[in-house]
Amino acid sequence: MSLGPSQVREIAHLARLAIDRNDIPAYVENLSRILDFVEQLGSVATEGTAPLAHPLEMPQRLRADVVEEEDQRELFQSIAPATQDGLYLVPKVIE
Amino acid sequence: MHKKTIAQLAAGLRSGDFTSIELTQACLERIRRLDSKLNAFITVSEEQALAAAQTADSTRAAGRGGALTGIPIAHKDIFCTQGVKTSCGSRMLDNFIAPYDAHVVERLKAAGAVMVGKTNMDEFAMGSSNETSFFGPVHNPWVDTAVPGGSSGGSAAAVAARLVPAATGTDTGGSIRQPAALCGISGLKPTYGRVSRYGMIAFASSLDQGGPMARTVEDLAWLLEVMAGFDPRDSTCVERPVPRYAAGIDAPLTGLTIGLPKEYFGAGLSPAVGDLIQAAIEVVRRLGAQIKEISLPNSHLAVPVYYVIAPAEASSNLSRYDGVRYGYRCIQPRDLEDMYERTRGEGFGAEVKRRIMVGTYVLSAGYYDAYYLKAQQVRRMIRDDFIRAFEEVDVILGPTAPTAAFDLGEKTSDPVQMYLSDIYTIAVNLAGLPALSIPAGFAAGRPVGLQLISNFFAEERLLNVGHRYQQETDWHARIPPGYE
């Protein structure tokens, strides 16, 4: 499976990754090589085999629906790039 | 003091031959003197270490404490440590001071272990050579121009060079076992769910597992006993009693059946490594084990399955790094989208970006069935191979890695070649099984690792075989030249 430069740019956009234009050819080559390599799975007969998402296949444990966490907003926001009045600041999204 | 194992150091602390403060100072001094050559540490936490050593000494003076009280250790920089930087080997988290401790960190701290610092690693644990770290590569203590393996390369090098008696690691596709093999130390990847992943920065959540790295198997047993156990904060952590691992390591191997998967001794294996593994087989045979050839017919599909599943999970896990709540944020973003894209583009290194893109692609509409679903089906076939094998044998034995340590830069230009250095370790993660790597000799002066794999939650069996092997051999006691 070979990818072209426009597909690499599209994937990078879906993943929200800014890629330097000069680096695109290297990503085209490496990602194509990786996808070529995993392509061999296509020829394996898997009809009737259920997918395995998790090695122990155990049911999800549930806990009682009670409050366990205390409010630690100040502590968690102390490492944020930008906050104000207890809120996280990001560039303006609504004009 | 630096030549002693945890078991020997604990005896010395108990009998008052030295204090934890003296021991910790000796470790810190070796790190200061020798780590400039290795680059095994990202952060050295001297102040906290000396305070913890002081506490450990008081605990011992009061007649309390256990096997690890006052023992210096290092944590892989993937484990969150309150008040000490946790970078995960990435620019993205170069400014990240976790507001809490990981479960493993908490447990070892409660047991009195003294953290001296955080070790270097491949960025977000994505690599097999420690060359993807934002903080530069780690050098192999045995051969300066060789890689230490990865992703827990800093932990492996620090233990091998006798900077610390033990360190933590994490293993998603071989990241404890392969660096342990390449640096000539012992490392254990426990059963998936045995050790809590709480506070361990996520790479591929259905594969990630933390474990101990030390010089001897006996030390691994002491460490695992503390690290393992139920933690409700990790929803996949298994509620199951923790055995006293160190108690059973001396059992005889008579009556034990050890399987040799023929696929692990094929064309890809370097002849020098193959010869050393054959010699190790003779040792366990002499100890009374029955040897039997077995087959794991889908082994050759493990690496391709992994390079669909692990990037898919990583692309989802790493979406949290958006520059909003913690970590790196690009300067002067034009708008929100520009902030996301540049933060992530600048904060992540090339290998991490490659894996996020592979994961994004295989999960995208139209490709999901062909890649992700297919890989999950083959994952079951790989796991079922092991389940069938363990109906016939107690332990599976083979090489940890196909070669000894390769040179720095040797595999950086071709990601697929790098991925293939984990050819014998990856299937174990896909199946969720426990596995051990221990030193089995040297190929042209570079250490070679022996891998032992057992059934789910049968870590005791692995530690037993590994310990008996180490009673018969002295590969684990060899010290790299220049670090005596």
Boltz contact constraints between the chains, C-beta under 6 A:
constraints:
  - contact:
      token1: [A, 11]
      token2: [B, 357]
      max_distance: 6.0
  - contact:
      token1: [A, 11]
      token2: [B, 360]
      max_distance: 6.0
  - contact:
      token1: [A, 11]
      token2: [B, 361]
      max_distance: 6.0
  - contact:
      token1: [A, 14]
      token2: [B, 360]
      max_distance: 6.0
  - contact:
      token1: [A, 15]
      token2: [B, 356]
      max_distance: 6.0
  - contact:
      token1: [A, 15]
      token2: [B, 357]
      max_distance: 6.0
  - contact:
      token1: [A, 15]
      token2: [B, 360]
      max_distance: 6.0
  - contact:
      token1: [A, 16]
      token2: [B, 340]
      max_distance: 6.0
  - contact:
      token1: [A, 16]
      token2: [B, 341]
      max_distance: 6.0
  - contact:
      token1: [A, 16]
      token2: [B, 344]
      max_distance: 6.0
  - contact:
      token1: [A, 17]
      token2: [B, 344]
      max_distance: 6.0
  - contact:
      token1: [A, 17]
      token2: [B, 345]
      max_distance: 6.0
  - contact:
      token1: [A, 17]
      token2: [B, 353]
      max_distance: 6.0
  - contact:
      token1: [A, 18]
      token2: [B, 341]
      max_distance: 6.0
  - contact:
      token1: [A, 18]
      token2: [B, 342]
      max_distance: 6.0
  - contact:
      token1: [A, 18]
      token2: [B, 345]
      max_distance: 6.0
  - contact:
      token1: [A, 30]
      token2: [B, 354]
      max_distance: 6.0
  - contact:
      token1: [A, 30]
      token2: [B, 415]
      max_distance: 6.0
  - contact:
      token1: [A, 33]
      token2: [B, 416]
      max_distance: 6.0
  - contact:
      token1: [A, 34]
      token2: [B, 358]
      max_distance: 6.0
  - contact:
      token1: [A, 37]
      token2: [B, 416]
      max_distance: 6.0
  - contact:
      token1: [A, 38]
      token2: [B, 304]
      max_distance: 6.0
  - contact:
      token1: [A, 38]
      token2: [B, 307]
      max_distance: 6.0
  - contact:
      token1: [A, 38]
      token2: [B, 308]
      max_distance: 6.0
  - contact:
      token1: [A, 40]
      token2: [B, 304]
      max_distance: 6.0
  - contact:
      token1: [A, 41]
      token2: [B, 304]
      max_distance: 6.0
  - contact:
      token1: [A, 41]
      token2: [B, 374]
      max_distance: 6.0
  - contact:
      token1: [A, 41]
      token2: [B, 378]
      max_distance: 6.0
  - contact:
      token1: [A, 44]
      token2: [B, 378]
      max_distance: 6.0
  - contact:
      token1: [A, 46]
      token2: [B, 377]
      max_distance: 6.0
  - contact:
      token1: [A, 49]
      token2: [B, 377]
      max_distance: 6.0
  - contact:
      token1: [A, 49]
      token2: [B, 380]
      max_distance: 6.0
  - contact:
      token1: [A, 51]
      token2: [B, 373]
      max_distance: 6.0
  - contact:
      token1: [A, 51]
      token2: [B, 376]
      max_distance: 6.0
  - contact:
      token1: [A, 51]
      token2: [B, 377]
      max_distance: 6.0
  - contact:
      token1: [A, 52]
      token2: [B, 376]
      max_distance: 6.0
  - contact:
      token1: [A, 52]
      token2: [B, 379]
      max_distance: 6.0
  - contact:
      token1: [A, 52]
      token2: [B, 380]
      max_distance: 6.0
  - contact:
      token1: [A, 54]
      token2: [B, 206]
      max_distance: 6.0
  - contact:
      token1: [A, 55]
      token2: [B, 192]
      max_distance: 6.0
  - contact:
      token1: [A, 55]
      token2: [B, 431]
      max_distance: 6.0
  - contact:
      token1: [A, 55]
      token2: [B, 432]
      max_distance: 6.0
  - contact:
      token1: [A, 56]
      token2: [B, 193]
      max_distance: 6.0
  - contact:
      token1: [A, 56]
      token2: [B, 432]
      max_distance: 6.0
  - contact:
      token1: [A, 61]
      token2: [B, 235]
      max_distance: 6.0
  - contact:
      token1: [A, 75]
      token2: [B, 99]
      max_distance: 6.0
  - contact:
      token1: [A, 76]
      token2: [B, 99]
      max_distance: 6.0
  - contact:
      token1: [A, 79]
      token2: [B, 97]
      max_distance: 6.0
  - contact:
      token1: [A, 79]
      token2: [B, 326]
      max_distance: 6.0
  - contact:
      token1: [A, 80]
      token2: [B, 325]
      max_distance: 6.0
  - contact:
      token1: [A, 81]
      token2: [B, 329]
      max_distance: 6.0
  - contact:
      token1: [A, 88]
      token2: [B, 324]
      max_distance: 6.0
  - contact:
      token1: [A, 90]
      token2: [B, 324]
      max_distance: 6.0
  - contact:
      token1: [A, 90]
      token2: [B, 336]
      max_distance: 6.0
  - contact:
      token1: [A, 91]
      token2: [B, 333]
      max_distance: 6.0
  - contact:
      token1: [A, 91]
      token2: [B, 335]
      max_distance: 6.0
  - contact:
      token1: [A, 91]
      token2: [B, 336]
      max_distance: 6.0
  - contact:
      token1: [A, 91]
      token2: [B, 339]
      max_distance: 6.0
  - contact:
      token1: [A, 93]
      token2: [B, 336]
      max_distance: 6.0
